[in-house]
Amino acid sequence: MIHTISTQFEIELRKVIDEQLSEAMESLVTGVASDFADYKFKVGRITALRQVLDYYCDEVNAKLNKQ
């Protein structure tokens, strides 16, 4: 399959953010949160990373489709 530069960029961006999500989830599951605030921070980081990934990839795709 032939990928354009923008498609390759999106694939790599998703990989990087998915790696960050995996690390954050592993830390949440295997690590002991020192308190509830630490737990909330880790859950918030996971949620934010997923939202950033989806939002920016959708925005870039929308702009590219308008061209």
N, C-alpha and C positions, 0 to 999 in steps of 0.2 A: 504494500500500500504506500502510495506517495503522499507525504505530508508537506503542507506549506510551512513556511517559517512560523506563521502565527499559530498554526495547529501544533507544531512542535513545541513552541513556547508554552502554550496552554497545557500540554501534556506534562512538560517538565515542571511547570508551576504547580500543577495539581500534585505531582509526586512529592515536591518539597514540602508543601503544606500538609499532605497526608502523612509524611514522616514526622512532622512536628505534632500532628494530632496523635499519632501512635505513641510518641514519646510522652506526651502529656497524659494520655489515658493510662499508659503503663505506670507512670509516676503516681497517678491517682489510685490505681488498683494495688500496686505492690508497696507503695510508700505509705507511711503512717502520717496522716495529717496531724500537725501539731495542735490544731484547734479548728473550730468550725469555719473561721475566716479563711484559713489556709485551704480548706476543702472547697469553699465557695470560689476562691480565686482560681483554683485548678479547673473546676467545672466551667467557670466563666471563660477561661483561656481556651478550652476546647470548643465551646460554643462560638466564641469570637473568631477563632481560626476557620471554622467551617463556614461561618457567615461571610467572612472576607473572601474566602476562596470562591464561593458561589456568586457573590455580588460582582466581583471584579471580572471573573470569567464571563459572566452574562453580559456585563457592560461592554467588554471588549468585543465579544461576538456580535452584539447588537450594532456597534459602530462599524465593524467590518462588513456586516451584511448590508448596511446602508450605502456602502461604496459601490 
